[in-house]
Amino acid sequence: MSAALELAGRWWREGLIAALVVVIALLAMNIEVRTAERDTARTGLAAEQQAHKQTVANYRAASAEAQREAADNVVRVKAEQAQITERTKNEYQARIADVDARYERVRTQLAARADLGSPDPAPVSLASDATCRAYGGTDCDGLLAKLRVAERQAWNLIALRQWVADQAEVKVELSQ
């Protein structure tokens, strides 16, 4: 019986060793599977991180480009507006110079007329001081000065309206 016990004890140990070998083999295979899964996850994470970095870089580049385009647009708009202002100012000054020249020319012509102060009623002058007083409440120089101011103000308003209309036509937004 002792041989049977000895034999059973030995098989028990061999069986236990065999079971342990099987468990170790299974654990080794499980470790290989888990290691492969870990490596796949690490590769996926690295790719995802690289994609994220690329997305951030693309957004930054697009933002920088948009800021550059916006700055260029501001320069363009300011240049167009300055050009409009300069053109309008030059046209306005030319018209005012015409008004002033016409004023001086008429004033000189009126001063040169001898019949304005003549007692002779025959050369009835529409530009006599009495006529000027009737229309403007002042002498002819005063009436001409009022007309000059009125015409200058009219041209001022015309130029201002044109300037505003031209400024409003400047395209300030970038086309997409």
Phi, psi and omega in degrees: 000328179293331177290324179292321178293322180293319179294318179294322179294323180288319179293326179299315179293319179292322177295317178296320179294319179295318179297319178296321178296319179295316179298316180297320179295317178295318177297321179295318178294320179297319178296320178297317179295313180295323178295318178295318177297319178297315180296321177296317179296319178296319179296317178297318178297317179297320179294319179295319178295320178295319178296320178297314178300320180293320178297316178299316179297319179296316179296318179296317179296317179295321178295316179297319179295317179296320178294321178295316179296321179295318179295318177298322179295319179298316179298316180297313182297316179298320180294316178297317180294320178295321178296317178298315180298315180296315180298315181296318180297316180295317179296318180297314180296324178294318179294319179295321177297321176297317179299312181297319179295317178297318177302311181295320180296314180293318180298318178294319179295319179294320180293330183278345182285128182275336187281353181292325180260004183288139177282350181288120182284350184296309180279073181296120183255130176287343184255025179287163180301325180294318178295317179299318179294324180293321182275321188243355181072018181206174178290178185296321177297318178296319179295316178299320179296319178296317179297322178298313179297317181297316180292321177298317179294321178298314178295326177299312180295319178298314180296319180296316178298318179294319179299314180298315180298316179294320178296322180293335180280349179291124181281116184261345181260146178285143175278142182263000000 
